[in-house]
Amino acid sequence: MGMPTRTDPQSPAVHAADSHDLIRVRGARENNLKDISVEIPKRRLTVFTGVSGSGKSSLVFDTIAAESQRLINETYSAFVQGFMPTLARPDVDVLEGLTTAIIVDQERMGANARSTVGTVTDANALLRILFSRLGRPHIGSSNAFSFNIASLRGNGEVTVDRGPERDRAVSQTFSVTGGMCPRCEGMGHVSDIDVAQLYDGSRSLNEGAITVPGYKAGGWLVRVFAASGFVDPDKPIRDYTDQELHDFLYREQTKVRVDNTNLTYEGLVLRVRKSFLSKDRDALQPHIRAFVDRAVTFRPCPDCGGTRLNEAARSSKIRGISIADACAMQVSDLAEWVRGLDEPSVAPLLATLQDTLDSFVEIGLGYLSLDRPSGTLSGGEAQRVKMVRHLGSSLTDVTYVFDEPTAGLHPHDIQRMNELLLRLRDKGNTVLVVEHKPEVIEIADHVVDLGPGAGAAGGTVCFEGGVEGLRSSGTLTGRHLGDRAAVKEKVRTPTGVLAIRGANKHNLRDVDVDIPLGVLVVVTGVAGSGKSSLVHGSMPADAGVVSVDQAAIRGSRRSNPATYTGLLDPIRRAFAKANGVKPALFSANSEGACPTCNGAGVIYTDLAMMAGVTTVCEECEGRRFQASVLEYTLGGRNISEVLAMSVSQAREFFGAGEARTPAARAILDRLADVGLGYLSLGQPLTTLSGGERQRLKLATHMGDRGGVYVLDEPTTGLHLADVEQLLGLLDRLVDSGKSVIVVEHHQAVMAHADWIIDLGPGAGHDGGRVVFEGTPAELVAARSTLTGEHLAAYVKS
């Protein structure tokens, strides 16, 4: 019997399943989006452009990606959803054609002290298995190579349940072999406390002798000491006997009775170790971090040499290399070492590890080491580390969402990132990129330009189409796409120098450099060349440096520009003075808060595994304050109306008339200087874009007293049109007598500098040297470095 044949002359040319080639968005209103509709082609690279705050993230992350994740979460059982984050449905009428979204954003990796590049990418886990199989001497399972697992032993009696009257007790012994260094408990460093920073010896406990944050005279923490009977609360600490001083500082836990309550007494040094030193420094509040920096010195653990691992884990080696040695290697070198291991018994493991390490190199992170704490990565590095796990993925028809993947990249590295984005697209995936760099916009298959302005002035689609159409569209992005800067011909004369000698932090190689003062200095070089190590890690302690880095702004939805910048303090005082009442009434987080919503303005109802419901408070109608507080006015406006003003409106309001408040006006001027005039004073920090948060931090630090400002990539998140405004701000800072040092890759900023310090020539152990010092014109003329070549091409010299 022959095979049946099928003829169907009526079959359509295109299968019905192939018609779903668009992601359709209808009526998107999330944040500042104004009922917009767009059609995004699938299996193409689409770049979203527009000024910072125009609505790019609201459309891409808060609408498209959020709804994709929400729909996927709904496919799990209610039990599983109870353990997952709940996501509300975005404010949009129709979303069609969505595929699984993988978000690769710039959120910093957790500042957990035990988290390293190796642990967050699973490379450490693979190495641990490798050493547990091939390491000699053999010391145990993969747990024996983990610095997060302590070795422990125990024995005792257990009862085996065998039914009524058949239970019997048996003796059991157990042990766990871990790799944690017992002295530093896997942290890699030990701390020494300067006890002189913990108390004022001339005072007694009742006079407030303890200077540790939170230990106020009369408070519970101090009352335990005062009422313990071990010390005299009315005697100055310098008059304590040796026994009293030991009990005060080092006594082990002891039960004491205070006001008919049983409490645990413990020496102050032991308390400080537990409450402050057990947490990562970067996760502490600013005032506590300042205390820790003052009172505590950290040094590498003398037992493990900073490797975090115990002696047994360090003794097991493969071809003379221990796991500590492997994790300390530069990833590019580690990849070569793994490539040289030919062991058929672990071939699949070696292949997976090799692919992971090669992905690091391919993505431009070959200069990192696996033992690098993840909290020390920049935003751009963190995003690229997250990309590592996706490069070799076999998944297709996935939507990858990137947030400025070129952040922190030198122009030399951007071409490599473009190739990776195109590779993901060519595997059949939809790639959505929020980006400002012209080099990335130009490789797009499709462009969506949002604007025309920021905040309330944005949220509309100004252009959809190809790159050439964008150039001729007349939009702000289109007009600035071909911008080129000219090299500054006349540079400022330095007023002095800041000398750095023998800098050797991380990969720096005993660098000696004189940084000119009183001018605009740009420190540049490829990613990983040592820029941050030089500028942030090697400055003299007495240089009076005000550092504006890329650390994330911490704040809840109760935080807003007014509270973060300190603007609310002079506003509250002005309201209090004008009305003869307390300033606390004009805080939604204090006495003036609406009692129904506790000053939040909304009522949040938790619906377990389903998305919570947020409703506007009926009592205050979202104004956050008690009705009685809103009766007090300043210049004819109540506090809620003032917080609803934009920065520009508030500048006029507090600049003249009855509401004139110079302290508030000064802060508002700084916010306007960094291009945030459109922000409303009461807008929650959680709704700000990355670029807006960076500039908000810059505006805050502009009020700090200090002669030297260090800015870390201030163009991050800035639209092409905003860079010119930033350059004007930097000029004003220098002209006011400040010295400004900028770590930056943007060619327009380099061209505008008075002096350039270029580090390199490569990354990691191929960098760490000063390869050029001089003016931008000299750098372009020499073209002796990668930076010089790219800057020359940018200015068309």
C-alpha positions, 0 to 999 in steps of 0.5 A: 500500500502506497503512502496517502497523498494530500492535495489541498489547492485551497490551503492559504499561503500563510498559516493562521499561526504565522499571522501573530507577528505583532505585539499590540498595545492599545490604550496604555495609561501606566504612570504618565502614558497618555492612552497610547497605542503601539504595534511592535514587530516580533522577532525584531530589535525595537529600540525605545527612545525619548528624554528621561521621564518620557514614559519609556520604562512605563511602556516597556517594563511596567506595561508589556513586561509586567503583563507578560510576567503576570500572565505566566504567574497565573498559570501556576497553582494558587499554592505556588502563586502564594510564594511569588511576587504579586503583580497588578494588571497594568492600566491598559485596554488591550495587550495582544501577542505577548510572549514570555518576557525575560527582563534584564534590568540595571537593578543592583544585585543584592548587597548581601555580604555572602553574594559574589559574582560566582554565586549569582551566576552559578559558576561557583556551584559548578566549580564546587562540584568539579573540585569535589570530583577531581580535587586531591586530596578528596575532602568531601562533597561540594558542600566542603568547598562552600564558604557559606556552609560551616562544618559541624558535628553532633550526636544524641539520642533519637526516638524511632517511631515504629507504632504503639509500644514499639518505639525505641531510642537509638544513638546517632552521630552526624557530621556536615563538612563545610568549607566556611572559614571558622574565624571569619565565618565565610566573610573573608575579613575580620573587624577590629573595633576602636572602643574609643569611638563607642563612648565618651569617657568623660560622661556617665551612662546617665549623661549619654556616654554611649555614642553608638547610634540608637543608644540614647540616655534613658532608652531601653538599650542603655537602661539594660546597662544602667540597671544591670548592677555591673556598672555605676550609671552615674560614674564617668566611664574613665573612672571605671575599675578594670572589672567594670570596664570589662563587664561594660564592654566584653561581658558575655550574655547574662540574664538581668532583671530591669523593672521587673522584666527579665532581659539579656545583658551583653557587653557593648562591643559584643552588641555592636558586633552582632547588630552592625557588623553582621550586616553588609556595610552597603545595606546599612542606613547612611548614619549607621554606615558613617559610624561603622566607617569611623569605629570599625576597621576591616582587614583580610582574615589572617586564617584564610587570607581573605578567601573565605574558605577553611584550610581543608577546602584550600588544600584540595587541588586540581593540577596545583590550583585550589578552588580559592585560586580559581575564584581569584583568577580573572575569568578570562584566565580561568576559562583558559585553565578549564579549557585545559582540563581533559577529564571524560568523567566530568565532561558535561560539567566542564562543558557547562562551566566552559560555556558560562565562563566564555559568556563572561568574556564574550560580554566584556566581563572577562576582567572580573573574578568569581570572588568579587562581591556582587554588591561592588558591581556597577549598574552596567556590570550587574546587567551584563552579569545577568545576561550571562545566563541567557547568551547560551540559552536554547529558548526562542520566541522569547521577549528580552527586555533590556534597560540601557545595556550600554551603561558603563560601556566604553565606545569600544565595547558598545559594538560587542554589545550590539552584536550580542543584541543582534544575535539574540534577535537572530535566534528568533527572539523579540528584543526590546531595548530602552536606550539613548546611545546613537550606536544602539539606535542605529542598529534597530529594526524598529524605533518607538520615540516617546515624548515630546517632554518629560513627566506630564509633558511626555507619555505620547508616541512621537514617532514609530518606524525605521531609523532613517524615518526617525532622522527626518521626523523632526522629533527631539531624538531625530534632531539630535541623533547626528549630534557631534561635539567639537573638541574644546580649543581653550582649556582652563588653567589648573589652580593646583593638583591632587596627588595620588601616589602608589595607587594599587587597589584592585588592578591598579599597578602602583599608579602615580597621577596628578589630578588638576584642581579647579578644572573639569577632569574626565577619567576614562578607559574601557570597562574594568580598566581601573577608573573607579578604583582610582577615583573612588578608592585611591583619593587622599582622605583629606581631599574634601571629596563629595562623591556622587556614585551610582548606588541605588536610591533607597526609598519607599513609596512614601519617599519623594523628591521633597523628602529625599533632598531635604526640601520638605524641612524648610517648607514645613518650617515656613508653614509652621511659622506662618500659622503658629503651629508645629512643623510636624503637622505638615508631614504625611509621615508624622502628626499631620497624616490622615488617620485612615490611610496613615498618610499614604493617600491610598488604602492597600488591600492584600488579596494573598496570591492575587494582585493587591487592590489599591484604592484612593483613601476616601477620607483624605481623597488621596491628599495624605493629610488630615482635613484640619491640616489642609486649612493652614495655608502659605501664600494661599496654598495648603501643604498638599497643593504645594507638594503637587507643584512641579519643581518649576512652579515651586521655584516661582512660588517660594521665590517671592511674595508671602511664601518666599523661602530662600532655603527651599528656593536654593534646593529647587534651583539645584533640581532645576539645574539638573533638568528635573524642573518637571518633577512634582515635589510629592511624586513617589521615588518608586516611579522615577526612572534610573536617569531621574534618580541619578540626577536627583542624587546629583542635585542633593550632593550639589549642596554638600560642602566640599571642594572636589566633586567626583561624578560617576557616569552622570550621563547614564539615563540621559537623552542626547538633548540633555547631555548639553544641559549637563555640560552646562551644569558641570561648567557652572560647578567649575566656574563657582570654584569647585574641582570636578572629576567625572568618570565617563565614556560619553564622547561629548563629555570627553570633548568638553573636558579641560584634562583627560586621564585615560586608563588601560590599555585593556581591562583587568590585569591588562589595565590598571595603568595611565596610558594618557594624560592631557587635553582632549585636543592632544588625545585626538591628535595622538590617537595613541589609545582606544579612547583617542581613536573613538573620540577622533572618530566622534568629532570627525577630526 
